[in-house]
């Protein structure tokens, strides 16, 4: 690839070059929103701050520029495991990348250093502590690095949710490398955090790019926590043999939940910072290699995950902030496919976090505003949990953006799953009355004992078994009672006094409820959940049996190569294969996520497996001469609803953009539908979608070079005609050829039948 001076490349030319690299290495046809701008900033070496949600494609923004400019860039990453996974994935695509980190064998370290000096690499991943050593700075300077990408840049800010002291020193890069550009990347950052990142890194007139914080492929559910372990087991039944992360607050919680899951027969492991390094490494590796389905972890596991096919994230308790929640749920569905996020909530979590923040601030002798900032973060996530508004809307608006949809179709509120307790006001009156009867001198556990009708020594000694409220809610299990009490505290209908042994006390709102002047709403977990739109749509047209077959093949190949399965192919690529079912290498190259290197490495074995399970594309060649030719069976009966709707629109001659808007699908998806329509329906003309001049140019180029591959045609046409147009023209020509072959075969079969009916003496 020729290097391109940034000051000599026109924007249109640069974009086509970017797309060429994107297809060559990653097998993608188009960029996501803001990636184009971020890559341009990286290529032209203009400082930038890029905020894209997890799964939004941040990595490509710093991976593509050094390829285009043929230079070395440095990526600062916080975790060794994350670096290793990213380098493995890049090398599988044929990308020249390396990493330097503690624990790397001496010979491997020496090889990387020599490769850097020889200019063999385009990206070097390094931890901030190693980068800022005298030796690290000297090596980077000698290797001629031209740009720095700071991943997880929110770690540099005191106002962020995951501050790391070692990140604070990264501002020194400007002093050591005044002529290089610096680019900060993060998934979650409020406006205040963004300003702090710019200040700390000393960014010079940076391009600030903030993507949409919404993740429409995620389904958010906030459920009252009644029985933590039992509820998690029920959630996991929806995700058998799928990757799941369950987050807990403390190390002890992770071990207790993990033990309960194992007892229920679930393949789970725990992960927290208190484990020794080798145990953490083994657990992380087992999860990456799909040897473990479920990880129960503290936030220590968060940023070390590069696995794209996590189908569910569970919070066994409320996280510390909305930022933490966004970051941790962002581990789900990074491949763009559907995923579920369930938060088991209790007001006890907020009380617990406030206590931890206060204790931490006192131990650190921090200023009062530090604790206050922590309390505000807790209050923000608490409001999110108790809200009865669309979860997607609440998250987007928290980060200062507008949410345009009225109904997300992907949260418990919009799916109608929030279920209220019958006679909630009466139940609340019974609880509040019991608090009054015990003279507001006891805590939650004792009040529950009285309401449940317990005959404990303490209850009887105090005479509380003779109260009118004793046994008043004996038919409600105690875990549910505890949750209801915390819901009343959350709604400020009941208070909890401060102190080492906090007691329940009534307030003005409590008395309004007792007098019947105020109604109460209480929630309970709903037994059944509803499929989200994303879940229903993502399996459209996918042969799920073939998907599982390809998944097993992927695991076998990964084990042979000693890499995580997602390094071979992600779930999104496997689902696309199971949908289009490529039977040739040319067809396989058109699968999303298949670049040249992966075609070379895995194409033959995957195509062979697809042919083995599905049969060849066209079985006419295997029929004996003269046998009757059967027409292809129409696919309309099994065609997914969205595809059927698209076929109807195309039959009416509707254009691509209008069809995409009507179908509420991405343009790239709509073009895929159109290609299938052309292949199946074999329209006489593409005039509604492709100009005559473009059609003629593509046809001439394809005939001249004798190829049906997109890239050679694209390059012969000087990148003037987009890949989408080339795809449609080639699909149309192939359909015409099949139609002509069918007509010829039918004619030959008819002649053969006519000949067989003639008398023997007339046959020749």
C-alpha positions, 0 to 999 in steps of 0.5 A: 500500500502506498503511503499518503501524505495527509496534506495531499489527499482529497476527502473523497479519495481518502474515504475510498482508501479507508473503505478499501482498507476496511474491506481488505483487513476486516471484511466490512463494507461501510463505516459506522457514524463518526468513524469517518471523522475520527479516522480522518482526524487520526490520519491528518494528525489533528488531536481528537477526543472520541466518545463512542459507546462500547460496540461503536467501533472505537478501535477502528478509529485508531487502527486504520490511520497508521495503515493508510499513512504507513507509520507507527502509532502507539495505543495506551491501554490499561490492561494486559489481557485486553492488549493481548486479545486485541493484538491476536485479533489484529494479527488474525486479520493480517494487521502488523501489531504488537504489544509490550507488557510486563510478563512478556518473555525476554525473547518475545520482548526483544523481537518486538523491540527489533521489529519496532526499530525495523518498522515492521509494525503499525500499532504498538500497544503499551501500558501507561506505566511502561510507556512513561519509563525512560526506556519506554520513552526512548524506544518509542522515540527511536521507533519514530511513533507519530501518534498516540491513542489513549484508550479508556481515556476517562481513567484520567479524570477525577470526575470519571467513574474509573480514575487511575492515578497512572493515567494522570501522568499521560499529560507528559506525552506532550512534553516528550513528543511535541510533534505527535498528535494525541487522540483520546477514546472512551465509551462513557464521558459526561461533558465535565469529564470530556473537558477534564480529559482535554485539559489533562492530556493538553490536547491542542484544538481537538476535534471532539466527536461524541456519538450516540450513547444509545445501544438499541441492540441492548434490552434493559431490565431493572427488576426488584431484587427478592432472591438474588441467586434464584433470580440469576438462575432464571435469567441464565435459563434464557442464555444457555451456552451463551456468554454472560457476565454477572457483576457484584459489588464485593469479592465475597458476593462474587464467590457466594453467587458463583457457588450457588450457580455451580450448585444449580449446574451452571458452568460458572467461575468468579473473578475479583482483584483479591485472586492471585494473578495466575488464577485471574489469568486462567479464569479470563482465558477460560471465559475467552476460549468459551470453556466457561459460560458465566463469569461472576465478577467485580468491576475488576473484570470490566475493561479486560473483556474483548469478547464481542459475543456476550449475550447478557450482563447481569448486575446482582446489585446496583452499580456505583453510577450511571457511568459504571452501568453504561460501561459495564452493560456495554460489554454486552452485544459488542458485535451489534447483535441483540443482548440483555442487561438485567439489574436486580435492584434494592434501595439497600444498594444505594445505602451501601454505596453511600456508606462505602463512599463516606468511609473511603473519603474519611480514610483518604482524608479527602475534601468533602466535595469528593464524597459529595460527587460520589453521592451525586453519582449514586443518586443518579443511578438510583433515579434511573432504577426507580424510574418508570420511563423508557430506560433507553431514554433515561440513559441517553438524556443522562449524557445530555442527548435527546432521544427521538423515539417514543417507544424503544421496544427494548426495555422492561418499561416499553415492553410492558413488563413492569408489574405492580403488587395488587393492593399495594397501598393496603400492604404499605399501610400494614408495613407502616402500621407495624413500624408505628406499633414497635414505636419506631425503635427497630430495624428492618429485620425485626419489623419483618419478623413481626409482620411474618408472625415469627415466634422468636425469643426476642419477639416474644420477650418484647411482647410483639407477638401480641401486637395487632400487626403481628402476622399481618403479612404472614403469607408474604415471604420474607425476602419479598417483604424486605424488598417492599420495605426498601421500595417504601424507603426509596419513595420517601414513604418511610425513613431509616435513621442514621447510626450504627444500628439504623431503625425505621421511622415514619415521616409526614408521607408515612402518615398520609399513607396511613390516613388513606390520603396517599396511594402507593405503588409497589413492584414485583418481579415479572415471571415472563419477559417479552422478546425485544425488536432487536432479538426478533430481527437479528435471527431473520433468515438465519439457519440456527442449526447451521449457526451452531455447526459453524460455532463448533467449527470456530471453537475447534479452529481456535483451540488448534491456533491457541486463540479465543474463538472470536478472533477467528470470527465473531457471532455476527459473521457466523450468523451472516454465513448461516443466512447467505450460506456461501458455497464458493470462496468468492461468495465467502469473501462477501460475508461481513467480517471476512477480509483477505487474510481470513479468507485465506486462513479459514475460507476453504474449511468454512465453505466446505462445512456449509456445503457439507451441511446444506448441499451445493448451491445448484444441484442441476450439474449432478443430474444425468443428461436428459433428466427433467429440470426443476425450477428453484423452489420459491423462497417466499414461504420461508422468507423473513417478514422484513425481507418479504416487505422489501421484495414488495417495495422493490417490485414497485420500483421503490428506491434504496433510500426510500425503502430503507426509511420505510423498512426502518433498516440501515442502508447497507441492510436494505442493499443486501435485501435488494441483492437477494431480490435481484438474485431471486426475482431476476428483474429485467432491469436495474434502472430503478437503482443503478444508472445505465452508465454505471451498469455499463461501466461495471459490466465492461470492467468485469468483462475486461479483467474476467473477474466477479470480485468487487475489489479488482473492479472497484480499482479498475474503475478508479474508485468512482463507482461504489461497492454497493453498485458493483454488487447489484450489477454483478448480482443482476448479471448472475441472475440473467445468466441463470435465467438464460441457462434455465431457458436453454436447459428447458428447451433442450429437455423439451427437444429431448422429450419430443425426440423420444416420442418420434418413431425410431425410424425418424430419430437420428 
